[in-house]
Amino acid sequence: MNSTRRRILAASAGVLATPALFTRAFAQGDAAFPSKPIRIVVPYPAGGQTDGIARSFGDFLARKFGQTVIVENKGGAGGAIGAVEVKRAAPDGYTILCTISSSLIQNRVTVKDLPYDPEKDFTYLAMTTSTGGPVVAAEKTGARNLAEFVAYAKKVDKVNWGAYGAGSTPHVLIESMAKQYGFKVEIVQYRGEAAMWADVTSQQLDGGSGSPAGASPVIASGKGRIIAVVGDRLSAWPDTPTMEEQGAKGGFYGTRAFAAFAVPSATPPDIVKKLADALFEAGTDPKVQQLLTNYLIKGPLDFAATNARFKRDTEVMLAVLKEIGLEPE
């Protein structure tokens, strides 16, 4: 009886310990991670800079982890559709968001009833940051610098300007310009940067702003002229002064566009660390370095720097959006 009783007690102790073991295992995540394909969701159409960043970093992750990495473009609603999909995904590290600052910061002001909380729903892993972005006037405007574009804008009834989401960098830029210089503007929103630049090229728009990679073919064709730079001077156009150098004023000009990688907030810490470390390591890869050079962007920032930058830019940009009076659509 004593022997039997000891066996029963031992078995009972094992059963009682099982929940704790499962809890500990869940908290620590999957030690074998990743053991299946990883999906990167880009909430913008293929062909833009964000898509290129996701594919380049995704290729590095595939080579490092020995797993397939699939990039899916889920465009629409200013990046909200793709962000919601990642928010609702299993928090296991197998679904990663790659998106830009406008969907994480500006959408809080410009989208009514935003279906995700950028502060609470995601954990940010790494990000790349812009050195600067070209401001391009369509050939038809005749403008070659900021002053000439402002003169053109004041002569016409209103300026038709491209953007890719309410509160996106080109949207905030032209609203800031219009407020400072006193001209009217009509914002034409696109689902992605590539479509916007196509309409600048065809002269359907008076201008737009965005990434160096997206703008470069337009400038090279002569259908668009770079009149200024948001941010720092760009090596591809070293003689083009910044907006601030040409007299533009406002807190917006001190921020930099970014592309961030994130996972659902409940993702286990060890998986977060593994992904964040790998994305940061991608910056040492020659293929990724070439992409960063081509796009004239910096990074990636590590986990700590990413989260510090996200906090700082959020505070600055929300203040700017309030200042220019943007409201939910």
Wavefront OBJ file of the C-alpha trace (Angstrom):
o trace
v 0.000 0.000 0.000
v 2.760 2.432 0.886
v 4.499 1.786 -2.421
v 1.271 2.229 -4.356
v 0.451 5.404 -2.461
v 3.898 6.833 -3.251
v 3.386 6.141 -6.958
v -0.029 7.854 -6.924
v 1.363 10.910 -5.127
v 4.274 11.108 -7.537
v 1.937 10.913 -10.526
v -0.344 13.548 -8.998
v 2.602 15.878 -8.436
v 3.540 15.474 -12.091
v 0.021 16.388 -13.223
v -0.056 19.403 -10.920
v 3.288 20.571 -12.272
v 2.212 20.303 -15.909
v 0.330 23.664 -16.134
v 3.364 25.467 -14.760
v 5.573 23.759 -17.304
v 3.222 24.707 -20.143
v 3.015 28.276 -18.879
v 6.793 28.540 -18.712
v 7.178 27.052 -22.173
v 4.616 29.461 -23.632
v 6.227 32.469 -21.998
v 9.599 31.514 -23.391
v 8.235 30.922 -26.887
v 9.328 28.295 -29.391
v 12.940 27.270 -28.829
v 13.052 25.911 -32.389
v 11.751 29.150 -33.894
v 11.428 29.481 -36.784
v 10.298 26.011 -37.835
v 7.969 27.051 -40.683
v 7.626 29.878 -43.240
v 7.469 33.477 -42.044
v 5.077 35.997 -43.555
v 5.856 39.741 -43.874
v 2.763 41.874 -44.467
v 3.279 45.171 -46.297
v 0.146 47.356 -46.160
v 0.980 49.035 -49.481
v 1.104 47.810 -53.096
v 4.133 46.101 -54.587
v 6.765 48.252 -56.252
v 7.196 50.958 -53.622
v 10.082 51.526 -51.249
v 8.420 49.815 -48.279
v 7.848 46.730 -50.406
v 11.502 46.759 -51.453
v 12.679 47.012 -47.849
v 10.440 44.133 -46.785
v 11.677 41.899 -49.599
v 15.359 42.657 -49.025
v 15.209 42.084 -45.277
v 12.943 39.091 -45.836
v 15.520 37.551 -48.141
v 18.135 37.937 -45.409
v 15.870 36.287 -42.822
v 15.262 33.398 -45.221
v 18.982 32.849 -45.670
v 19.723 33.206 -41.965
v 16.935 30.979 -40.654
v 16.725 28.513 -43.530
v 12.989 29.102 -43.859
v 10.849 30.552 -46.621
v 9.871 34.188 -46.078
v 6.794 35.342 -47.981
v 6.002 39.026 -48.546
v 2.296 39.807 -48.925
v 1.003 43.204 -50.057
v -2.241 44.151 -48.325
v -2.809 47.719 -49.485
v -5.686 50.031 -48.679
v -7.091 52.434 -46.080
v -3.781 54.226 -45.613
v -2.055 51.078 -44.385
v -4.828 50.116 -41.956
v -5.864 46.897 -43.716
v -2.432 45.306 -43.467
v -1.869 46.580 -39.921
v -5.131 45.049 -38.721
v -4.242 41.730 -40.314
v -0.997 41.585 -38.338
v -2.702 42.763 -35.151
v -5.108 39.797 -35.417
v -2.417 37.259 -36.335
v -1.194 34.657 -33.879
v 1.521 36.223 -31.687
v 4.087 33.582 -32.578
v 6.592 35.515 -34.678
v 5.462 34.024 -37.972
v 3.608 37.162 -39.088
v 5.591 40.421 -39.261
v 4.368 43.887 -40.215
v 6.564 46.144 -42.336
v 5.023 49.589 -42.609
v 5.777 53.295 -42.604
v 5.348 56.110 -40.118
v 2.082 57.404 -41.583
v 0.167 54.214 -40.783
v 1.562 54.136 -37.234
v 1.459 57.827 -36.311
v -0.536 59.995 -38.713
v -3.448 57.557 -38.969
v -4.215 58.205 -35.301
v -5.293 61.705 -36.264
v -6.598 61.229 -39.791
v -8.566 57.972 -39.503
v -11.782 57.921 -37.532
v -12.149 54.882 -35.263
v -8.729 53.491 -36.181
v -9.085 49.697 -35.803
v -5.689 49.217 -34.172
v -3.635 50.911 -31.486
v -0.042 51.478 -32.647
v 1.112 51.801 -29.024
v -0.589 48.697 -27.610
v -1.081 46.260 -30.477
v 2.495 45.915 -31.746
v 6.027 45.331 -30.546
v 8.561 47.139 -32.722
v 11.638 45.177 -33.758
v 13.767 47.361 -36.035
v 13.434 50.249 -38.456
v 15.138 52.022 -41.302
v 15.040 55.807 -41.468
v 15.111 58.278 -44.305
v 18.060 60.586 -44.795
v 15.771 62.841 -46.760
v 13.054 62.813 -49.364
v 12.847 64.714 -52.659
v 10.138 67.299 -53.260
v 9.268 67.183 -56.951
v 7.360 69.692 -59.079
v 5.843 68.518 -62.352
v 7.538 69.827 -65.485
v 4.433 71.845 -66.397
v 4.868 74.104 -63.348
v 8.190 75.436 -64.602
v 9.445 75.499 -60.992
v 13.085 74.767 -60.235
v 13.131 75.654 -56.541
v 10.762 76.231 -53.641
v 10.235 79.959 -54.315
v 9.293 79.310 -57.943
v 6.845 76.587 -56.952
v 5.203 78.871 -54.383
v 4.879 81.561 -57.071
v 3.232 79.012 -59.375
v 0.908 77.834 -56.594
v -0.282 81.380 -55.947
v -1.040 81.965 -59.649
v -3.228 78.882 -60.158
v -6.605 78.298 -58.522
v -5.192 75.400 -56.514
v -2.303 72.977 -56.563
v -3.019 69.302 -57.281
v -0.619 67.375 -55.078
v -0.117 63.640 -54.703
v 0.024 61.706 -51.433
v -0.314 58.084 -50.364
v -2.555 58.251 -47.346
v -4.084 60.980 -45.219
v -1.349 62.336 -42.976
v 1.443 60.737 -45.018
v 4.685 62.665 -45.464
v 3.689 64.285 -48.801
v 0.293 65.216 -47.360
v 1.721 66.884 -44.247
v 4.412 68.571 -46.351
v 2.029 70.331 -48.731
v -0.392 71.286 -45.941
v 2.529 72.832 -44.048
v 3.638 74.681 -47.179
v 0.133 75.917 -47.956
v -0.308 77.222 -44.428
v 3.028 79.054 -44.401
v 2.873 80.513 -47.913
v -0.869 81.014 -48.336
v -1.988 78.987 -51.350
v -4.785 76.478 -51.982
v -4.185 72.795 -52.470
v -6.169 69.718 -53.427
v -4.711 66.450 -52.131
v -5.052 63.459 -54.437
v -4.651 60.277 -52.420
v -3.167 57.079 -53.880
v -2.894 53.559 -52.517
v 0.852 53.635 -52.949
v 3.803 55.773 -53.963
v 4.336 54.224 -57.401
v 0.895 55.268 -58.668
v 1.408 58.805 -57.393
v 4.700 59.216 -59.247
v 3.103 57.885 -62.432
v 0.628 60.776 -62.354
v 3.375 63.309 -61.672
v 5.144 61.965 -64.766
v 1.977 62.274 -66.869
v 1.473 65.857 -65.611
v -1.873 65.055 -64.005
v -0.402 66.334 -60.735
v 1.501 69.521 -60.006
v 3.872 67.625 -57.749
v 4.513 65.155 -54.973
v 7.131 64.040 -52.499
v 8.307 60.692 -51.226
v 11.237 58.328 -51.338
v 14.391 58.892 -53.425
v 13.906 55.496 -55.054
v 10.377 56.327 -56.136
v 11.139 59.851 -57.327
v 14.408 59.151 -59.133
v 12.922 57.885 -62.446
v 10.573 60.887 -62.585
v 13.440 63.316 -62.067
v 15.671 61.476 -64.548
v 12.926 61.635 -67.197
v 12.694 65.419 -66.900
v 8.945 65.135 -66.295
v 9.510 66.204 -62.726
v 12.088 68.547 -61.221
v 13.467 68.223 -57.710
v 12.906 71.608 -56.070
v 13.816 70.794 -52.450
v 14.555 68.014 -49.967
v 12.670 67.152 -46.804
v 15.333 66.205 -44.271
v 19.040 66.228 -45.054
v 20.622 66.943 -48.426
v 20.791 63.862 -50.618
v 23.948 62.545 -52.220
v 22.094 61.899 -55.478
v 21.180 65.603 -55.737
v 23.813 67.358 -53.597
v 23.104 70.818 -54.979
v 19.425 70.759 -54.063
v 18.865 72.607 -50.766
v 16.511 71.390 -48.068
v 13.119 72.911 -47.363
v 14.512 74.583 -44.253
v 17.462 76.011 -46.183
v 14.951 77.626 -48.523
v 12.951 79.207 -45.701
v 10.315 76.597 -44.819
v 9.425 76.516 -41.127
v 7.740 73.980 -38.850
v 8.361 70.999 -36.585
v 7.560 68.581 -39.408
v 10.878 69.272 -41.132
v 12.791 67.856 -38.158
v 11.214 64.408 -38.440
v 12.287 61.617 -40.778
v 10.129 59.042 -42.491
v 10.768 55.471 -41.342
v 9.862 51.901 -42.205
v 9.360 49.708 -39.150
v 9.128 45.966 -38.591
v 6.699 44.854 -35.870
v 4.905 41.809 -34.489
v 1.722 41.436 -32.422
v 2.331 42.720 -28.905
v 1.768 39.354 -27.201
v 4.670 37.720 -29.066
v 6.980 35.968 -26.538
v 10.066 38.009 -25.580
v 12.606 35.448 -26.787
v 11.033 35.370 -30.254
v 10.928 39.167 -30.303
v 14.624 39.245 -29.455
v 15.506 36.634 -32.057
v 13.709 38.544 -34.812
v 14.945 41.965 -33.684
v 18.544 40.758 -33.539
v 18.258 39.154 -36.975
v 16.761 42.272 -38.568
v 19.508 44.407 -37.034
v 22.122 41.936 -38.290
v 20.654 42.303 -41.774
v 22.322 45.701 -41.903
v 25.685 43.965 -42.264
v 24.567 41.952 -45.281
v 25.969 43.208 -48.619
v 22.628 42.788 -50.413
v 20.771 44.776 -47.775
v 23.530 47.391 -47.656
v 23.164 47.861 -51.404
v 19.438 48.404 -51.023
v 19.972 50.971 -48.273
v 22.457 52.792 -50.496
v 20.119 52.711 -53.498
v 17.204 54.012 -51.422
v 19.354 56.606 -49.608
v 18.131 55.388 -46.237
v 19.854 54.602 -42.944
v 19.652 51.666 -40.602
v 18.524 49.386 -39.432
v 18.205 50.672 -35.867
v 18.394 48.086 -33.103
v 15.484 47.260 -30.785
v 16.175 49.973 -28.204
v 16.907 52.716 -30.735
v 13.844 51.749 -32.781
v 11.511 52.141 -29.844
v 13.138 55.412 -28.731
v 12.832 56.837 -32.247
v 9.214 55.708 -32.515
v 8.334 57.454 -29.240
v 10.073 60.705 -30.184
v 8.670 60.941 -33.709
v 5.184 60.115 -32.454
v 5.219 63.039 -30.044
v 6.552 65.502 -32.634
v 4.323 64.436 -35.518
v 1.097 64.364 -33.500
v 1.805 67.941 -32.439
v 2.413 68.977 -36.066
v -0.803 67.336 -37.249
v -2.746 69.202 -34.603
v -1.053 72.445 -35.631
v -2.088 72.172 -39.308
v -5.601 71.092 -38.363
v -5.841 67.632 -39.928
v -9.005 65.786 -38.965
v -10.375 62.258 -39.452
v -11.849 61.538 -42.876
l 1 2 3 4 5 6 7 8 9 10 11 12 13 14 15 16 17 18 19 20 21 22 23 24 25 26 27 28 29 30 31 32 33 34 35 36 37 38 39 40 41 42 43 44 45 46 47 48 49 50 51 52 53 54 55 56 57 58 59 60 61 62 63 64 65 66 67 68 69 70 71 72 73 74 75 76 77 78 79 80 81 82 83 84 85 86 87 88 89 90 91 92 93 94 95 96 97 98 99 100 101 102 103 104 105 106 107 108 109 110 111 112 113 114 115 116 117 118 119 120 121 122 123 124 125 126 127 128 129 130 131 132 133 134 135 136 137 138 139 140 141 142 143 144 145 146 147 148 149 150 151 152 153 154 155 156 157 158 159 160 161 162 163 164 165 166 167 168 169 170 171 172 173 174 175 176 177 178 179 180 181 182 183 184 185 186 187 188 189 190 191 192 193 194 195 196 197 198 199 200 201 202 203 204 205 206 207 208 209 210 211 212 213 214 215 216 217 218 219 220 221 222 223 224 225 226 227 228 229 230 231 232 233 234 235 236 237 238 239 240 241 242 243 244 245 246 247 248 249 250 251 252 253 254 255 256 257 258 259 260 261 262 263 264 265 266 267 268 269 270 271 272 273 274 275 276 277 278 279 280 281 282 283 284 285 286 287 288 289 290 291 292 293 294 295 296 297 298 299 300 301 302 303 304 305 306 307 308 309 310 311 312 313 314 315 316 317 318 319 320 321 322 323 324 325 326 327 328 329
